């Protein structure tokens, strides 16, 4: 499944990018992340291990940073493999943040997600982006 969501964040691009790439603050704005551990850094590549979420899932991610233009990531949970690109573009009034996601579902979970639909997944991604925007806009 592929989808894309975008939103205008009312803050300068450098501030928006820095907030997104500050992985220690991820649980402050992400409703899907309960904890994050930076397990390794190699140049512009950061490896994250996330703690269990409310549904008991665990995830690991590889994030490649291209400041201040984009962050590319690959992640895997028990049920999914995800590749994403989050872009940060200067725009009138702030920064346009665009998240493009490619999600592959594993096993029976794929069947369940097909019945759930792309619209619900897009809605969840948009909710995360909106929460991020609120977090950044409240920063000093």
C-alpha positions as CSV (number, residue, x, y, z in Angstrom):
1,X,0.0,0.0,0.0
2,X,1.3,3.4,-0.9
3,X,0.0,6.8,0.3
4,X,1.1,10.3,0.9
5,X,0.0,13.0,3.3
6,X,1.2,16.6,3.8
7,X,0.6,19.5,6.1
8,X,1.9,23.1,6.5
9,X,3.7,23.6,9.8
10,X,3.9,27.2,10.9
11,X,7.6,27.3,11.7
12,X,10.9,27.7,9.7
13,X,12.2,24.6,7.9
14,X,15.4,24.3,10.0
15,X,13.3,24.3,13.2
16,X,10.8,21.7,11.8
17,X,13.5,19.4,10.5
18,X,15.5,19.6,13.8
19,X,12.3,18.7,15.8
20,X,11.6,15.8,13.5
21,X,15.2,14.5,13.7
22,X,15.3,14.8,17.5
23,X,14.3,11.2,18.0
24,X,14.3,11.5,21.8
25,X,11.3,13.7,21.6
26,X,9.3,11.3,19.3
27,X,7.1,10.0,22.2
28,X,6.1,13.6,23.1
29,X,4.2,14.0,19.8
30,X,3.7,10.5,18.3
31,X,0.6,8.7,19.6
32,X,2.0,5.5,18.1
33,X,5.4,5.6,19.9
34,X,5.8,4.9,23.6
35,X,9.6,5.0,23.7
36,X,12.6,5.2,21.5
37,X,16.2,4.0,21.9
38,X,18.9,5.2,19.5
39,X,20.9,2.0,19.2
40,X,23.6,3.2,16.8
41,X,24.7,6.2,14.7
42,X,26.9,6.0,11.6
43,X,27.4,9.4,9.9
44,X,23.9,10.4,8.7
45,X,22.3,7.0,9.5
46,X,20.5,6.5,12.8
47,X,19.2,3.1,14.0
48,X,16.3,3.2,16.3
49,X,14.7,0.5,18.4
50,X,11.2,1.4,19.7
51,X,9.7,0.1,22.9
52,X,6.5,-1.7,22.9
53,X,3.5,0.3,22.0
54,X,0.1,0.1,23.6
55,X,-0.7,-2.9,21.3
56,X,2.5,-4.8,22.3
57,X,4.2,-4.3,18.9
58,X,7.9,-3.6,18.7
59,X,9.7,-1.9,15.8
60,X,13.1,-1.2,14.6
61,X,14.0,1.5,12.1
62,X,16.9,2.7,10.0
63,X,16.7,6.5,9.4
64,X,18.9,8.3,6.9
65,X,19.1,12.0,7.4
66,X,19.5,14.6,4.7
67,X,19.3,17.9,6.6
68,X,17.2,20.0,6.2
69,X,15.5,18.5,3.1
70,X,14.3,15.0,4.1
71,X,14.5,11.9,6.3
72,X,14.3,8.4,4.6
73,X,13.5,5.4,6.8
74,X,13.0,1.7,6.7
75,X,11.2,0.0,9.5
76,X,9.8,-3.4,10.5
77,X,7.4,-4.7,13.0
78,X,6.0,-8.1,13.5
79,X,3.2,-7.3,11.0
80,X,4.7,-4.8,8.6
81,X,7.7,-3.5,6.6
82,X,7.6,0.2,5.9
83,X,9.7,2.6,3.8
84,X,9.0,6.3,4.1
85,X,10.3,9.6,2.9
86,X,9.5,12.7,4.9
87,X,10.3,15.9,3.0
88,X,10.6,19.4,4.4
89,X,10.0,22.3,1.9
90,X,10.0,26.0,2.6
91,X,6.5,27.4,1.9
92,X,4.6,30.7,2.5
93,X,3.8,30.8,6.2
94,X,6.1,27.9,7.3
95,X,7.2,24.5,6.1
96,X,5.3,22.0,4.0
97,X,5.9,18.5,5.4
98,X,5.1,15.6,3.1
99,X,5.2,12.0,4.3
100,X,5.2,9.3,1.6
101,X,4.8,5.8,2.9
102,X,5.1,2.3,1.3
103,X,3.7,-0.3,3.7
104,X,3.9,-4.1,3.1
105,X,1.9,-6.3,5.4
106,X,3.1,-9.8,6.5
107,X,1.0,-12.9,6.7
108,X,-2.6,-12.8,7.8
109,X,-2.2,-9.3,9.0
110,X,-2.1,-8.2,5.3
111,X,-5.5,-9.7,4.7
112,X,-6.9,-7.8,7.8
113,X,-5.3,-4.5,6.7
114,X,-6.7,-4.8,3.2
115,X,-10.2,-5.0,4.7
116,X,-9.4,-2.0,6.9
117,X,-8.5,0.1,3.9
118,X,-6.0,2.6,2.8
119,X,-8.2,5.5,4.0
120,X,-7.9,4.5,7.6
121,X,-4.1,4.2,7.3
122,X,-3.9,7.7,5.6
123,X,-6.0,9.1,8.4
124,X,-3.7,7.7,11.0
125,X,-0.6,9.1,9.2
126,X,-2.3,12.5,9.0
127,X,-3.1,12.4,12.7
128,X,0.6,11.8,13.4
129,X,1.6,14.7,11.2
130,X,-1.0,17.0,12.8
131,X,0.3,16.0,16.3
132,X,3.9,16.7,15.1
133,X,2.9,20.1,13.7
134,X,1.2,21.1,17.0
135,X,4.3,20.0,18.9
136,X,6.7,22.1,16.7
137,X,4.4,25.2,16.7
138,X,4.4,25.2,20.5
139,X,8.2,25.1,20.8
140,X,9.9,28.3,21.8
